[in-house]
Amino acid sequence: MRELKTTEAVGKTLCQDITQIIKGEKKGPVFRKGHVIREEDVPVLLSVGKDHIYIWEEGRTLFMRMMRQPCSMKWDGARICTPLR
């Protein structure tokens, strides 16, 4: 996962829900985690205050799947997860 300017995120995948709150009217997700950002989504994201968003990095799905399992953490300049036995 990494932070990216919203205007540069077209074609990337959101790694979190984006919520819109309009006091007394609406509170709910505008986009769900996993949504691939399109050109027409950029003005909507900017209107809810998202100048920067977090997107999935390519090739990181195995790492993220491993993070959902119990694991031991090691530090070697990067976060590495090894499943517990």
C-alpha positions in Angstrom: 0.0 0.0 0.0 1.3 3.5 -0.8 0.0 7.0 -0.8 -0.5 8.7 -4.1 -2.0 12.0 -5.4 -5.6 11.4 -6.3 -5.1 13.0 -9.8 -2.3 10.4 -10.5 -4.3 7.4 -9.2 -6.4 6.6 -12.3 -6.2 2.8 -13.0 -5.0 2.0 -9.5 -7.0 0.0 -6.9 -8.2 1.5 -3.6 -7.1 -0.3 -0.4 -9.7 1.3 1.8 -13.3 2.4 1.7 -13.9 6.2 1.0 -16.7 7.6 3.1 -18.8 10.7 2.4 -20.6 12.5 5.3 -23.2 15.1 4.6 -24.5 16.3 8.0 -28.1 15.3 8.5 -28.4 13.7 5.1 -25.9 11.0 4.3 -23.1 9.0 5.8 -21.8 6.1 3.8 -19.2 4.8 1.4 -18.7 6.5 -1.9 -16.2 3.9 -3.1 -15.4 0.5 -1.6 -12.0 -1.1 -1.0 -10.9 -2.8 -4.3 -12.5 -0.2 -6.6 -10.4 0.6 -9.6 -10.2 4.4 -9.9 -11.5 5.8 -13.2 -11.0 9.3 -14.6 -14.6 10.3 -13.7 -14.0 9.2 -10.1 -11.3 11.8 -9.5 -13.6 14.9 -9.1 -15.8 12.8 -6.6 -12.7 11.9 -4.5 -11.5 15.5 -4.5 -15.0 16.7 -3.4 -14.8 14.5 -0.3 -11.4 15.9 0.6 -9.2 13.2 -0.7 -6.2 15.0 -2.3 -4.1 11.9 -1.5 -5.3 8.3 -1.3 -3.9 4.9 -0.5 -3.7 2.4 -3.3 -2.5 -1.2 -3.6 0.9 -1.7 -5.1 1.2 -4.3 -7.8 2.7 -7.6 -6.7 1.8 -7.1 -3.0 -1.2 -9.4 -2.8 0.7 -12.4 -1.4 2.2 -10.2 1.3 -1.2 -8.8 2.3 -2.7 -12.3 2.4 0.1 -13.4 4.7 -0.5 -10.3 7.0 -4.1 -11.6 7.7 -2.6 -14.8 9.3 -0.9 -15.0 12.7 2.8 -14.5 12.1 6.1 -13.5 13.6 7.5 -10.2 12.5 11.2 -9.7 11.6 12.9 -6.4 10.7 15.4 -6.4 7.8 14.9 -2.9 6.3 11.4 -4.0 5.4 8.5 -5.6 7.2 8.6 -9.3 6.6 6.0 -11.8 7.7 6.6 -15.5 8.3 3.6 -17.7 9.2 3.8 -19.2 12.7 3.9 -22.9 12.9 
